[in-house]
Structures are given as C-alpha cells and as structure tokens.
C-alpha cells in the first residue's frame, strides 16, 4: 500500500473474486490499508467478495467502512481521480 500511495495511486479496488477465506488478521490488514489510503486522501473499495468473505466483512462491520460492489467494473464506476487544490501541482 505504501508503494501505491507513493506513486499517487490512492483510489484502490480490492478484487476479492479469488479469495474464499479471510481470518481476523486479513480483515485487520484491509482496515489498515483503508486507514493509510484515507490519510493520503484516497479511498478503498471491495469488489466481487465471495459469500464467506462478504459474511465476514458484514459480521465485523467493515462493510460500513468500505463500499462493496458485486464486480470490479461496478466498483470502478464513479471512482474519480482525487481532485487537486487550485494552484497546486500534481
């Protein structure tokens, strides 16, 4: 995540299509990624979570912190590039 932020890639989608299980450490890592992205002015979305992952994220209420979408394409829609302040350089 640090490398993405350093490259100014602060709009991230986690494609969870191939993930079938996530323990508390994995969920904690997702939340830490969210915190890093938010502190850099970015955002995180989750796409294509399998039923067990979806259940775990809802059970831990992570779904209240991170927007979840059925597909990567849907997650990408409306996911704008961060705006820069007037006069600032990118």
PyMOL Python script that loads the backbone (N, CA, C, O; Angstrom):
from pymol import cmd

cmd.read_pdbstr("""\
ATOM      1  N   UNK A   1       0.823  -1.179   0.000  1.00  0.00           N
ATOM      2  CA  UNK A   1       0.000   0.000   0.000  1.00  0.00           C
ATOM      3  C   UNK A   1       0.870   1.247   0.000  1.00  0.00           C
ATOM      4  O   UNK A   1       0.540   2.237  -0.653  1.00  0.00           O
ATOM      5  N   UNK A   2       1.971   1.205   0.723  1.00  0.00           N
ATOM      6  CA  UNK A   2       2.860   2.370   0.770  1.00  0.00           C
ATOM      7  C   UNK A   2       3.388   2.724  -0.618  1.00  0.00           C
ATOM      8  O   UNK A   2       3.488   3.902  -0.960  1.00  0.00           O
ATOM      9  N   UNK A   3       3.727   1.708  -1.421  1.00  0.00           N
ATOM     10  CA  UNK A   3       4.235   1.951  -2.773  1.00  0.00           C
ATOM     11  C   UNK A   3       3.153   2.581  -3.659  1.00  0.00           C
ATOM     12  O   UNK A   3       3.445   3.470  -4.458  1.00  0.00           O
ATOM     13  N   UNK A   4       1.918   2.125  -3.518  1.00  0.00           N
ATOM     14  CA  UNK A   4       0.824   2.716  -4.294  1.00  0.00           C
ATOM     15  C   UNK A   4       0.622   4.179  -3.921  1.00  0.00           C
ATOM     16  O   UNK A   4       0.458   5.036  -4.789  1.00  0.00           O
ATOM     17  N   UNK A   5       0.634   4.450  -2.641  1.00  0.00           N
ATOM     18  CA  UNK A   5       0.448   5.828  -2.184  1.00  0.00           C
ATOM     19  C   UNK A   5       1.602   6.708  -2.659  1.00  0.00           C
ATOM     20  O   UNK A   5       1.387   7.845  -3.080  1.00  0.00           O
ATOM     21  N   UNK A   6       2.809   6.188  -2.593  1.00  0.00           N
ATOM     22  CA  UNK A   6       3.976   6.948  -3.065  1.00  0.00           C
ATOM     23  C   UNK A   6       3.864   7.266  -4.553  1.00  0.00           C
ATOM     24  O   UNK A   6       4.347   8.301  -5.012  1.00  0.00           O
ATOM     25  N   UNK A   7       3.220   6.366  -5.309  1.00  0.00           N
ATOM     26  CA  UNK A   7       3.010   6.577  -6.741  1.00  0.00           C
ATOM     27  C   UNK A   7       1.734   7.370  -7.018  1.00  0.00           C
ATOM     28  O   UNK A   7       1.307   7.489  -8.167  1.00  0.00           O
ATOM     29  N   UNK A   8       1.128   7.910  -5.960  1.00  0.00           N
ATOM     30  CA  UNK A   8      -0.108   8.693  -6.041  1.00  0.00           C
ATOM     31  C   UNK A   8      -1.299   7.885  -6.576  1.00  0.00           C
ATOM     32  O   UNK A   8      -2.221   8.434  -7.179  1.00  0.00           O
ATOM     33  N   UNK A   9      -1.255   6.610  -6.345  1.00  0.00           N
ATOM     34  CA  UNK A   9      -2.382   5.723  -6.677  1.00  0.00           C
ATOM     35  C   UNK A   9      -3.178   5.546  -5.392  1.00  0.00           C
ATOM     36  O   UNK A   9      -2.921   4.627  -4.615  1.00  0.00           O
ATOM     37  N   UNK A  10      -4.143   6.429  -5.173  1.00  0.00           N
ATOM     38  CA  UNK A  10      -4.861   6.415  -3.896  1.00  0.00           C
ATOM     39  C   UNK A  10      -6.313   5.987  -4.011  1.00  0.00           C
ATOM     40  O   UNK A  10      -7.047   6.019  -3.023  1.00  0.00           O
ATOM     41  N   UNK A  11      -6.735   5.589  -5.194  1.00  0.00           N
ATOM     42  CA  UNK A  11      -8.063   5.021  -5.398  1.00  0.00           C
ATOM     43  C   UNK A  11      -7.851   3.549  -5.707  1.00  0.00           C
ATOM     44  O   UNK A  11      -7.403   3.194  -6.798  1.00  0.00           O
ATOM     45  N   UNK A  12      -8.175   2.691  -4.741  1.00  0.00           N
ATOM     46  CA  UNK A  12      -7.832   1.277  -4.839  1.00  0.00           C
ATOM     47  C   UNK A  12      -9.088   0.413  -4.755  1.00  0.00           C
ATOM     48  O   UNK A  12      -9.985   0.666  -3.951  1.00  0.00           O
ATOM     49  N   UNK A  13      -9.128  -0.613  -5.604  1.00  0.00           N
ATOM     50  CA  UNK A  13     -10.198  -1.611  -5.563  1.00  0.00           C
ATOM     51  C   UNK A  13      -9.554  -2.952  -5.255  1.00  0.00           C
ATOM     52  O   UNK A  13      -8.658  -3.397  -5.974  1.00  0.00           O
ATOM     53  N   UNK A  14     -10.007  -3.594  -4.190  1.00  0.00           N
ATOM     54  CA  UNK A  14      -9.570  -4.953  -3.894  1.00  0.00           C
ATOM     55  C   UNK A  14     -10.523  -5.911  -4.596  1.00  0.00           C
ATOM     56  O   UNK A  14     -11.696  -5.999  -4.234  1.00  0.00           O
ATOM     57  N   UNK A  15     -10.028  -6.622  -5.587  1.00  0.00           N
ATOM     58  CA  UNK A  15     -10.807  -7.638  -6.297  1.00  0.00           C
ATOM     59  C   UNK A  15     -10.705  -8.929  -5.496  1.00  0.00           C
ATOM     60  O   UNK A  15      -9.661  -9.582  -5.489  1.00  0.00           O
ATOM     61  N   UNK A  16     -11.788  -9.292  -4.825  1.00  0.00           N
ATOM     62  CA  UNK A  16     -11.795 -10.431  -3.910  1.00  0.00           C
ATOM     63  C   UNK A  16     -12.358 -11.702  -4.555  1.00  0.00           C
ATOM     64  O   UNK A  16     -12.668 -12.666  -3.854  1.00  0.00           O
ATOM     65  N   UNK A  17     -12.489 -11.709  -5.881  1.00  0.00           N
ATOM     66  CA  UNK A  17     -13.120 -12.835  -6.574  1.00  0.00           C
ATOM     67  C   UNK A  17     -12.453 -14.174  -6.262  1.00  0.00           C
ATOM     68  O   UNK A  17     -13.143 -15.188  -6.153  1.00  0.00           O
ATOM     69  N   UNK A  18     -11.148 -14.198  -6.119  1.00  0.00           N
ATOM     70  CA  UNK A  18     -10.451 -15.460  -5.880  1.00  0.00           C
ATOM     71  C   UNK A  18     -10.205 -15.778  -4.419  1.00  0.00           C
ATOM     72  O   UNK A  18      -9.557 -16.777  -4.106  1.00  0.00           O
ATOM     73  N   UNK A  19     -10.707 -14.950  -3.520  1.00  0.00           N
ATOM     74  CA  UNK A  19     -10.473 -15.145  -2.085  1.00  0.00           C
ATOM     75  C   UNK A  19     -11.669 -15.876  -1.480  1.00  0.00           C
ATOM     76  O   UNK A  19     -12.804 -15.408  -1.571  1.00  0.00           O
ATOM     77  N   UNK A  20     -11.406 -17.023  -0.863  1.00  0.00           N
ATOM     78  CA  UNK A  20     -12.502 -17.811  -0.295  1.00  0.00           C
ATOM     79  C   UNK A  20     -12.580 -17.745   1.228  1.00  0.00           C
ATOM     80  O   UNK A  20     -13.634 -18.013   1.805  1.00  0.00           O
ATOM     81  N   UNK A  21     -11.477 -17.390   1.882  1.00  0.00           N
ATOM     82  CA  UNK A  21     -11.468 -17.291   3.341  1.00  0.00           C
ATOM     83  C   UNK A  21     -10.623 -16.103   3.769  1.00  0.00           C
ATOM     84  O   UNK A  21      -9.615 -15.791   3.135  1.00  0.00           O
ATOM     85  N   UNK A  22     -11.031 -15.444   4.840  1.00  0.00           N
ATOM     86  CA  UNK A  22     -10.260 -14.344   5.417  1.00  0.00           C
ATOM     87  C   UNK A  22     -10.394 -14.414   6.929  1.00  0.00           C
ATOM     88  O   UNK A  22     -11.500 -14.373   7.468  1.00  0.00           O
ATOM     89  N   UNK A  23      -9.257 -14.520   7.608  1.00  0.00           N
ATOM     90  CA  UNK A  23      -9.294 -14.550   9.069  1.00  0.00           C
ATOM     91  C   UNK A  23      -9.224 -13.113   9.604  1.00  0.00           C
ATOM     92  O   UNK A  23      -9.216 -12.151   8.837  1.00  0.00           O
ATOM     93  N   UNK A  24      -9.173 -12.993  10.910  1.00  0.00           N
ATOM     94  CA  UNK A  24      -9.185 -11.659  11.518  1.00  0.00           C
ATOM     95  C   UNK A  24      -7.945 -10.857  11.131  1.00  0.00           C
ATOM     96  O   UNK A  24      -8.022  -9.634  11.019  1.00  0.00           O
ATOM     97  N   UNK A  25      -6.812 -11.512  10.928  1.00  0.00           N
ATOM     98  CA  UNK A  25      -5.598 -10.803  10.515  1.00  0.00           C
ATOM     99  C   UNK A  25      -5.779 -10.188   9.126  1.00  0.00           C
ATOM    100  O   UNK A  25      -5.350  -9.060   8.884  1.00  0.00           O
ATOM    101  N   UNK A  26      -6.405 -10.919   8.229  1.00  0.00           N
ATOM    102  CA  UNK A  26      -6.648 -10.413   6.869  1.00  0.00           C
ATOM    103  C   UNK A  26      -7.612  -9.228   6.906  1.00  0.00           C
ATOM    104  O   UNK A  26      -7.403  -8.231   6.215  1.00  0.00           O
ATOM    105  N   UNK A  27      -8.650  -9.338   7.699  1.00  0.00           N
ATOM    106  CA  UNK A  27      -9.606  -8.239   7.816  1.00  0.00           C
ATOM    107  C   UNK A  27      -8.935  -7.021   8.440  1.00  0.00           C
ATOM    108  O   UNK A  27      -9.193  -5.888   8.036  1.00  0.00           O
ATOM    109  N   UNK A  28      -8.079  -7.256   9.420  1.00  0.00           N
ATOM    110  CA  UNK A  28      -7.313  -6.157  10.013  1.00  0.00           C
ATOM    111  C   UNK A  28      -6.407  -5.483   8.995  1.00  0.00           C
ATOM    112  O   UNK A  28      -6.263  -4.260   9.000  1.00  0.00           O
ATOM    113  N   UNK A  29      -5.795  -6.279   8.119  1.00  0.00           N
ATOM    114  CA  UNK A  29      -4.927  -5.726   7.077  1.00  0.00           C
ATOM    115  C   UNK A  29      -5.727  -4.859   6.107  1.00  0.00           C
ATOM    116  O   UNK A  29      -5.249  -3.812   5.671  1.00  0.00           O
ATOM    117  N   UNK A  30      -6.928  -5.288   5.773  1.00  0.00           N
ATOM    118  CA  UNK A  30      -7.795  -4.497   4.894  1.00  0.00           C
ATOM    119  C   UNK A  30      -8.117  -3.154   5.552  1.00  0.00           C
ATOM    120  O   UNK A  30      -8.069  -2.113   4.897  1.00  0.00           O
ATOM    121  N   UNK A  31      -8.439  -3.178   6.824  1.00  0.00           N
ATOM    122  CA  UNK A  31      -8.771  -1.943   7.544  1.00  0.00           C
ATOM    123  C   UNK A  31      -7.544  -1.025   7.635  1.00  0.00           C
ATOM    124  O   UNK A  31      -7.676   0.194   7.527  1.00  0.00           O
ATOM    125  N   UNK A  32      -6.354  -1.603   7.833  1.00  0.00           N
ATOM    126  CA  UNK A  32      -5.133  -0.789   7.869  1.00  0.00           C
ATOM    127  C   UNK A  32      -4.878  -0.141   6.506  1.00  0.00           C
ATOM    128  O   UNK A  32      -4.458   1.013   6.433  1.00  0.00           O
ATOM    129  N   UNK A  33      -5.132  -0.881   5.438  1.00  0.00           N
ATOM    130  CA  UNK A  33      -4.994  -0.312   4.090  1.00  0.00           C
ATOM    131  C   UNK A  33      -5.950   0.862   3.918  1.00  0.00           C
ATOM    132  O   UNK A  33      -5.574   1.903   3.378  1.00  0.00           O
ATOM    133  N   UNK A  34      -7.175   0.692   4.374  1.00  0.00           N
ATOM    134  CA  UNK A  34      -8.161   1.770   4.297  1.00  0.00           C
ATOM    135  C   UNK A  34      -7.662   3.006   5.049  1.00  0.00           C
ATOM    136  O   UNK A  34      -7.748   4.124   4.540  1.00  0.00           O
ATOM    137  N   UNK A  35      -7.148   2.805   6.241  1.00  0.00           N
ATOM    138  CA  UNK A  35      -6.665   3.929   7.048  1.00  0.00           C
ATOM    139  C   UNK A  35      -5.529   4.665   6.343  1.00  0.00           C
ATOM    140  O   UNK A  35      -5.503   5.896   6.329  1.00  0.00           O
ATOM    141  N   UNK A  36      -4.592   3.919   5.757  1.00  0.00           N
ATOM    142  CA  UNK A  36      -3.481   4.545   5.041  1.00  0.00           C
ATOM    143  C   UNK A  36      -3.986   5.334   3.834  1.00  0.00           C
ATOM    144  O   UNK A  36      -3.546   6.456   3.585  1.00  0.00           O
ATOM    145  N   UNK A  37      -4.905   4.739   3.099  1.00  0.00           N
ATOM    146  CA  UNK A  37      -5.444   5.424   1.928  1.00  0.00           C
ATOM    147  C   UNK A  37      -6.199   6.684   2.312  1.00  0.00           C
ATOM    148  O   UNK A  37      -6.048   7.724   1.670  1.00  0.00           O
ATOM    149  N   UNK A  38      -7.013   6.594   3.361  1.00  0.00           N
ATOM    150  CA  UNK A  38      -7.779   7.771   3.793  1.00  0.00           C
ATOM    151  C   UNK A  38      -6.847   8.887   4.244  1.00  0.00           C
ATOM    152  O   UNK A  38      -7.093  10.057   3.952  1.00  0.00           O
ATOM    153  N   UNK A  39      -5.776   8.533   4.953  1.00  0.00           N
ATOM    154  CA  UNK A  39      -4.847   9.576   5.415  1.00  0.00           C
ATOM    155  C   UNK A  39      -4.110  10.220   4.243  1.00  0.00           C
ATOM    156  O   UNK A  39      -3.596  11.331   4.373  1.00  0.00           O
ATOM    157  N   UNK A  40      -4.056   9.535   3.102  1.00  0.00           N
ATOM    158  CA  UNK A  40      -3.432  10.088   1.893  1.00  0.00           C
ATOM    159  C   UNK A  40      -4.466  10.749   0.984  1.00  0.00           C
ATOM    160  O   UNK A  40      -4.150  11.147  -0.137  1.00  0.00           O
ATOM    161  N   UNK A  41      -5.705  10.865   1.473  1.00  0.00           N
ATOM    162  CA  UNK A  41      -6.764  11.483   0.684  1.00  0.00           C
ATOM    163  C   UNK A  41      -7.408  10.537  -0.311  1.00  0.00           C
ATOM    164  O   UNK A  41      -8.099  10.979  -1.228  1.00  0.00           O
ATOM    165  N   UNK A  42      -7.193   9.257  -0.143  1.00  0.00           N
ATOM    166  CA  UNK A  42      -7.718   8.266  -1.081  1.00  0.00           C
ATOM    167  C   UNK A  42      -8.899   7.504  -0.542  1.00  0.00           C
ATOM    168  O   UNK A  42      -9.528   7.893   0.443  1.00  0.00           O
ATOM    169  N   UNK A  43      -9.185   6.402  -1.215  1.00  0.00           N
ATOM    170  CA  UNK A  43     -10.330   5.578  -0.828  1.00  0.00           C
ATOM    171  C   UNK A  43     -10.099   4.143  -1.267  1.00  0.00           C
ATOM    172  O   UNK A  43      -9.278   3.869  -2.143  1.00  0.00           O
ATOM    173  N   UNK A  44     -10.832   3.236  -0.649  1.00  0.00           N
ATOM    174  CA  UNK A  44     -10.744   1.810  -0.937  1.00  0.00           C
ATOM    175  C   UNK A  44     -12.140   1.277  -1.195  1.00  0.00           C
ATOM    176  O   UNK A  44     -13.094   1.638  -0.505  1.00  0.00           O
ATOM    177  N   UNK A  45     -12.251   0.420  -2.191  1.00  0.00           N
ATOM    178  CA  UNK A  45     -13.499  -0.292  -2.472  1.00  0.00           C
ATOM    179  C   UNK A  45     -13.186  -1.777  -2.585  1.00  0.00           C
ATOM    180  O   UNK A  45     -12.076  -2.168  -2.946  1.00  0.00           O
ATOM    181  N   UNK A  46     -14.179  -2.592  -2.271  1.00  0.00           N
ATOM    182  CA  UNK A  46     -14.037  -4.047  -2.381  1.00  0.00           C
ATOM    183  C   UNK A  46     -15.004  -4.527  -3.452  1.00  0.00           C
ATOM    184  O   UNK A  46     -16.160  -4.105  -3.496  1.00  0.00           O
ATOM    185  N   UNK A  47     -14.517  -5.417  -4.319  1.00  0.00           N
ATOM    186  CA  UNK A  47     -15.344  -5.946  -5.396  1.00  0.00           C
ATOM    187  C   UNK A  47     -15.334  -7.471  -5.376  1.00  0.00           C
ATOM    188  O   UNK A  47     -14.345  -8.099  -4.997  1.00  0.00           O
ATOM    189  N   UNK A  48     -16.450  -8.045  -5.788  1.00  0.00           N
ATOM    190  CA  UNK A  48     -16.600  -9.480  -6.037  1.00  0.00           C
ATOM    191  C   UNK A  48     -16.276 -10.364  -4.832  1.00  0.00           C
ATOM    192  O   UNK A  48     -15.677 -11.429  -4.982  1.00  0.00           O
ATOM    193  N   UNK A  49     -16.669  -9.923  -3.649  1.00  0.00           N
ATOM    194  CA  UNK A  49     -16.419 -10.733  -2.449  1.00  0.00           C
ATOM    195  C   UNK A  49     -17.255 -12.010  -2.497  1.00  0.00           C
ATOM    196  O   UNK A  49     -18.464 -11.967  -2.728  1.00  0.00           O
ATOM    197  N   UNK A  50     -16.603 -13.132  -2.277  1.00  0.00           N
ATOM    198  CA  UNK A  50     -17.286 -14.412  -2.219  1.00  0.00           C
ATOM    199  C   UNK A  50     -18.190 -14.438  -0.978  1.00  0.00           C
ATOM    200  O   UNK A  50     -17.985 -13.650  -0.055  1.00  0.00           O
ATOM    201  N   UNK A  51     -19.178 -15.326  -0.945  1.00  0.00           N
ATOM    202  CA  UNK A  51     -20.145 -15.325   0.172  1.00  0.00           C
ATOM    203  C   UNK A  51     -19.516 -15.353   1.571  1.00  0.00           C
ATOM    204  O   UNK A  51     -19.970 -14.631   2.459  1.00  0.00           O
ATOM    205  N   UNK A  52     -18.492 -16.163   1.778  1.00  0.00           N
ATOM    206  CA  UNK A  52     -17.878 -16.227   3.114  1.00  0.00           C
ATOM    207  C   UNK A  52     -17.153 -14.922   3.462  1.00  0.00           C
ATOM    208  O   UNK A  52     -17.178 -14.479   4.610  1.00  0.00           O
ATOM    209  N   UNK A  53     -16.516 -14.320   2.472  1.00  0.00           N
ATOM    210  CA  UNK A  53     -15.827 -13.045   2.697  1.00  0.00           C
ATOM    211  C   UNK A  53     -16.860 -11.957   2.972  1.00  0.00           C
ATOM    212  O   UNK A  53     -16.713 -11.173   3.910  1.00  0.00           O
ATOM    213  N   UNK A  54     -17.893 -11.915   2.159  1.00  0.00           N
ATOM    214  CA  UNK A  54     -18.973 -10.955   2.339  1.00  0.00           C
ATOM    215  C   UNK A  54     -19.550 -11.066   3.750  1.00  0.00           C
ATOM    216  O   UNK A  54     -19.759 -10.058   4.424  1.00  0.00           O
ATOM    217  N   UNK A  55     -19.803 -12.288   4.185  1.00  0.00           N
ATOM    218  CA  UNK A  55     -20.347 -12.526   5.523  1.00  0.00           C
ATOM    219  C   UNK A  55     -19.387 -12.014   6.602  1.00  0.00           C
ATOM    220  O   UNK A  55     -19.813 -11.354   7.549  1.00  0.00           O
ATOM    221  N   UNK A  56     -18.101 -12.317   6.458  1.00  0.00           N
ATOM    222  CA  UNK A  56     -17.112 -11.890   7.452  1.00  0.00           C
ATOM    223  C   UNK A  56     -17.008 -10.368   7.513  1.00  0.00           C
ATOM    224  O   UNK A  56     -16.900  -9.795   8.598  1.00  0.00           O
ATOM    225  N   UNK A  57     -17.039  -9.718   6.361  1.00  0.00           N
ATOM    226  CA  UNK A  57     -16.945  -8.258   6.338  1.00  0.00           C
ATOM    227  C   UNK A  57     -18.189  -7.607   6.937  1.00  0.00           C
ATOM    228  O   UNK A  57     -18.096  -6.553   7.566  1.00  0.00           O
ATOM    229  N   UNK A  58     -19.336  -8.222   6.747  1.00  0.00           N
ATOM    230  CA  UNK A  58     -20.563  -7.704   7.352  1.00  0.00           C
ATOM    231  C   UNK A  58     -20.590  -7.986   8.850  1.00  0.00           C
ATOM    232  O   UNK A  58     -21.019  -7.141   9.636  1.00  0.00           O
ATOM    233  N   UNK A  59     -20.136  -9.164   9.241  1.00  0.00           N
ATOM    234  CA  UNK A  59     -20.111  -9.541  10.652  1.00  0.00           C
ATOM    235  C   UNK A  59     -19.213  -8.595  11.459  1.00  0.00           C
ATOM    236  O   UNK A  59     -19.538  -8.232  12.589  1.00  0.00           O
ATOM    237  N   UNK A  60     -18.089  -8.204  10.871  1.00  0.00           N
ATOM    238  CA  UNK A  60     -17.148  -7.302  11.537  1.00  0.00           C
ATOM    239  C   UNK A  60     -17.463  -5.831  11.267  1.00  0.00           C
ATOM    240  O   UNK A  60     -16.757  -4.946  11.749  1.00  0.00           O
ATOM    241  N   UNK A  61     -18.510  -5.571  10.506  1.00  0.00           N
ATOM    242  CA  UNK A  61     -18.989  -4.242  10.143  1.00  0.00           C
ATOM    243  C   UNK A  61     -17.993  -3.446   9.297  1.00  0.00           C
ATOM    244  O   UNK A  61     -18.059  -2.218   9.242  1.00  0.00           O
ATOM    245  N   UNK A  62     -17.083  -4.146   8.646  1.00  0.00           N
ATOM    246  CA  UNK A  62     -16.159  -3.489   7.723  1.00  0.00           C
ATOM    247  C   UNK A  62     -16.931  -2.966   6.519  1.00  0.00           C
ATOM    248  O   UNK A  62     -16.528  -1.985   5.894  1.00  0.00           O
ATOM    249  N   UNK A  63     -18.040  -3.624   6.195  1.00  0.00           N
ATOM    250  CA  UNK A  63     -18.870  -3.162   5.070  1.00  0.00           C
ATOM    251  C   UNK A  63     -19.431  -1.761   5.313  1.00  0.00           C
ATOM    252  O   UNK A  63     -19.860  -1.096   4.369  1.00  0.00           O
ATOM    253  N   UNK A  64     -19.432  -1.307   6.564  1.00  0.00           N
ATOM    254  CA  UNK A  64     -19.895   0.046   6.883  1.00  0.00           C
ATOM    255  C   UNK A  64     -18.782   1.070   6.619  1.00  0.00           C
ATOM    256  O   UNK A  64     -19.056   2.259   6.458  1.00  0.00           O
ATOM    257  N   UNK A  65     -17.530   0.605   6.575  1.00  0.00           N
ATOM    258  CA  UNK A  65     -16.381   1.478   6.357  1.00  0.00           C
ATOM    259  C   UNK A  65     -15.946   1.517   4.898  1.00  0.00           C
ATOM    260  O   UNK A  65     -15.466   2.541   4.411  1.00  0.00           O
ATOM    261  N   UNK A  66     -16.117   0.395   4.204  1.00  0.00           N
ATOM    262  CA  UNK A  66     -15.634   0.251   2.836  1.00  0.00           C
ATOM    263  C   UNK A  66     -16.803  -0.111   1.936  1.00  0.00           C
ATOM    264  O   UNK A  66     -17.555  -1.045   2.215  1.00  0.00           O
ATOM    265  N   UNK A  67     -16.948   0.647   0.844  1.00  0.00           N
ATOM    266  CA  UNK A  67     -18.014   0.330  -0.109  1.00  0.00           C
ATOM    267  C   UNK A  67     -17.710  -0.999  -0.782  1.00  0.00           C
ATOM    268  O   UNK A  67     -16.572  -1.285  -1.156  1.00  0.00           O
ATOM    269  N   UNK A  68     -18.759  -1.803  -0.926  1.00  0.00           N
ATOM    270  CA  UNK A  68     -18.614  -3.118  -1.545  1.00  0.00           C
ATOM    271  C   UNK A  68     -19.485  -3.186  -2.795  1.00  0.00           C
ATOM    272  O   UNK A  68     -20.602  -2.669  -2.820  1.00  0.00           O
ATOM    273  N   UNK A  69     -18.951  -3.835  -3.835  1.00  0.00           N
ATOM    274  CA  UNK A  69     -19.629  -3.924  -5.123  1.00  0.00           C
ATOM    275  C   UNK A  69     -19.564  -5.358  -5.642  1.00  0.00           C
ATOM    276  O   UNK A  69     -18.623  -6.088  -5.330  1.00  0.00           O
ATOM    277  N   UNK A  70     -20.561  -5.767  -6.436  1.00  0.00           N
ATOM    278  CA  UNK A  70     -20.574  -7.132  -6.963  1.00  0.00           C
ATOM    279  C   UNK A  70     -19.483  -7.408  -8.000  1.00  0.00           C
ATOM    280  O   UNK A  70     -19.057  -8.553  -8.153  1.00  0.00           O
ATOM    281  N   UNK A  71     -19.024  -6.369  -8.719  1.00  0.00           N
ATOM    282  CA  UNK A  71     -17.988  -6.556  -9.737  1.00  0.00           C
ATOM    283  C   UNK A  71     -16.966  -5.423  -9.668  1.00  0.00           C
ATOM    284  O   UNK A  71     -17.231  -4.364  -9.100  1.00  0.00           O
ATOM    285  N   UNK A  72     -15.801  -5.665 -10.253  1.00  0.00           N
ATOM    286  CA  UNK A  72     -14.770  -4.633 -10.328  1.00  0.00           C
ATOM    287  C   UNK A  72     -15.257  -3.470 -11.180  1.00  0.00           C
ATOM    288  O   UNK A  72     -15.033  -2.309 -10.838  1.00  0.00           O
ATOM    289  N   UNK A  73     -15.925  -3.779 -12.294  1.00  0.00           N
ATOM    290  CA  UNK A  73     -16.442  -2.712 -13.156  1.00  0.00           C
ATOM    291  C   UNK A  73     -17.396  -1.786 -12.406  1.00  0.00           C
ATOM    292  O   UNK A  73     -17.335  -0.565 -12.555  1.00  0.00           O
ATOM    293  N   UNK A  74     -18.269  -2.370 -11.607  1.00  0.00           N
ATOM    294  CA  UNK A  74     -19.200  -1.541 -10.832  1.00  0.00           C
ATOM    295  C   UNK A  74     -18.462  -0.728  -9.781  1.00  0.00           C
ATOM    296  O   UNK A  74     -18.819   0.420  -9.517  1.00  0.00           O
ATOM    297  N   UNK A  75     -17.437  -1.314  -9.182  1.00  0.00           N
ATOM    298  CA  UNK A  75     -16.650  -0.587  -8.183  1.00  0.00           C
ATOM    299  C   UNK A  75     -15.901   0.579  -8.815  1.00  0.00           C
ATOM    300  O   UNK A  75     -15.723   1.623  -8.187  1.00  0.00           O
ATOM    301  N   UNK A  76     -15.467   0.401 -10.050  1.00  0.00           N
ATOM    302  CA  UNK A  76     -14.692   1.443 -10.736  1.00  0.00           C
ATOM    303  C   UNK A  76     -15.562   2.608 -11.198  1.00  0.00           C
ATOM    304  O   UNK A  76     -15.073   3.730 -11.325  1.00  0.00           O
ATOM    305  N   UNK A  77     -16.839   2.355 -11.449  1.00  0.00           N
ATOM    306  CA  UNK A  77     -17.730   3.427 -11.918  1.00  0.00           C
ATOM    307  C   UNK A  77     -17.831   4.520 -10.863  1.00  0.00           C
ATOM    308  O   UNK A  77     -18.097   4.256  -9.691  1.00  0.00           O
ATOM    309  N   UNK A  78     -17.617   5.729 -11.301  1.00  0.00           N
ATOM    310  CA  UNK A  78     -17.739   6.863 -10.393  1.00  0.00           C
ATOM    311  C   UNK A  78     -16.604   6.998  -9.397  1.00  0.00           C
ATOM    312  O   UNK A  78     -16.673   7.826  -8.490  1.00  0.00           O
ATOM    313  N   UNK A  79     -15.569   6.203  -9.550  1.00  0.00           N
ATOM    314  CA  UNK A  79     -14.418   6.256  -8.645  1.00  0.00           C
ATOM    315  C   UNK A  79     -13.442   7.264  -9.227  1.00  0.00           C
ATOM    316  O   UNK A  79     -12.513   6.897  -9.946  1.00  0.00           O
ATOM    317  N   UNK A  80     -13.654   8.521  -8.916  1.00  0.00           N
ATOM    318  CA  UNK A  80     -12.923   9.611  -9.549  1.00  0.00           C
ATOM    319  C   UNK A  80     -11.484   9.713  -9.072  1.00  0.00           C
ATOM    320  O   UNK A  80     -11.123   9.231  -7.999  1.00  0.00           O
ATOM    321  N   UNK A  81     -10.685  10.350  -9.896  1.00  0.00           N
ATOM    322  CA  UNK A  81      -9.305  10.658  -9.532  1.00  0.00           C
ATOM    323  C   UNK A  81      -9.361  11.777  -8.503  1.00  0.00           C
ATOM    324  O   UNK A  81     -10.191  12.679  -8.623  1.00  0.00           O
ATOM    325  N   UNK A  82      -8.485  11.738  -7.484  1.00  0.00           N
ATOM    326  CA  UNK A  82      -8.533  12.796  -6.459  1.00  0.00           C
ATOM    327  C   UNK A  82      -8.367  14.175  -7.090  1.00  0.00           C
ATOM    328  O   UNK A  82      -7.563  14.375  -8.000  1.00  0.00           O
ATOM    329  N   UNK A  83      -9.146  15.109  -6.581  1.00  0.00           N
ATOM    330  CA  UNK A  83      -9.058  16.490  -7.053  1.00  0.00           C
ATOM    331  C   UNK A  83      -7.895  17.183  -6.371  1.00  0.00           C
ATOM    332  O   UNK A  83      -7.625  16.941  -5.195  1.00  0.00           O
ATOM    333  N   UNK A  84      -7.206  18.043  -7.105  1.00  0.00           N
ATOM    334  CA  UNK A  84      -6.132  18.828  -6.508  1.00  0.00           C
ATOM    335  C   UNK A  84      -6.646  20.225  -6.235  1.00  0.00           C
ATOM    336  O   UNK A  84      -7.562  20.699  -6.908  1.00  0.00           O
ATOM    337  N   UNK A  85      -6.070  20.878  -5.263  1.00  0.00           N
ATOM    338  CA  UNK A  85      -6.487  22.238  -4.914  1.00  0.00           C
ATOM    339  C   UNK A  85      -6.045  23.194  -6.017  1.00  0.00           C
ATOM    340  O   UNK A  85      -5.062  22.948  -6.716  1.00  0.00           O
ATOM    341  N   UNK A  86      -6.778  24.269  -6.156  1.00  0.00           N
ATOM    342  CA  UNK A  86      -6.422  25.282  -7.159  1.00  0.00           C
ATOM    343  C   UNK A  86      -5.022  25.793  -6.887  1.00  0.00           C
ATOM    344  O   UNK A  86      -4.684  26.175  -5.766  1.00  0.00           O
ATOM    345  N   UNK A  87      -4.212  25.791  -7.941  1.00  0.00           N
ATOM    346  CA  UNK A  87      -2.855  26.298  -7.806  1.00  0.00           C
ATOM    347  C   UNK A  87      -1.844  25.256  -7.389  1.00  0.00           C
ATOM    348  O   UNK A  87      -0.644  25.522  -7.461  1.00  0.00           O
ATOM    349  N   UNK A  88      -2.266  24.087  -6.958  1.00  0.00           N
ATOM    350  CA  UNK A  88      -1.308  23.060  -6.565  1.00  0.00           C
ATOM    351  C   UNK A  88      -0.887  22.247  -7.778  1.00  0.00           C
ATOM    352  O   UNK A  88      -1.639  22.118  -8.743  1.00  0.00           O
ATOM    353  N   UNK A  89       0.293  21.712  -7.723  1.00  0.00           N
ATOM    354  CA  UNK A  89       0.820  20.919  -8.818  1.00  0.00           C
ATOM    355  C   UNK A  89       0.683  19.453  -8.511  1.00  0.00           C
ATOM    356  O   UNK A  89       0.769  19.035  -7.357  1.00  0.00           O
ATOM    357  N   UNK A  90       0.470  18.673  -9.548  1.00  0.00           N
ATOM    358  CA  UNK A  90       0.322  17.225  -9.384  1.00  0.00           C
ATOM    359  C   UNK A  90       1.634  16.563  -9.653  1.00  0.00           C
ATOM    360  O   UNK A  90       1.737  15.339  -9.572  1.00  0.00           O
TER     361      UNK A  90
END
""", "prot")
cmd.dss("prot")
cmd.show_as("cartoon", "prot")
cmd.util.cbc("prot")
cmd.orient("prot")
